[in-house]
Amino acid sequence: MEIILNNQKYDIIKDYKDAFNKEEIESKITDYYENFDYILGDYAYGKIRLKGFNEKSNKNFKPINDYQKIDEYLEKYCAYGCKYFILKKLK
């Protein structure tokens, strides 16, 4: 499903436990996320947290934000079984 946030199109590629809420994300997303290929949103203590990830082909790629490690990030830094979503930037 395609959505628009900050004049940028995204595809919702994962919406685990119906985590995606456009109004809530719009209040959190800033220009900071423009350089990321993916945005992960997870909920901790009832509040949304956002984290950007990139593919290796992105000029802004850093190993800490490697999209291939998103499952590892969910396992290590997110609450077990938390609801989350992943957005992919459309070019």
Secondary structure as UniProt FT lines:
FT   STRAND          2..5
FT   TURN            6..7
FT   STRAND          8..16
FT   HELIX           22..28
FT   HELIX           31..35
FT   STRAND          38..44
FT   TURN            45..46
FT   STRAND          47..54
FT   TURN            56..57
FT   TURN            59..60
FT   HELIX           63..65
FT   HELIX           67..69
FT   HELIX           70..77
FT   TURN            80..81
FT   STRAND          84..89
//
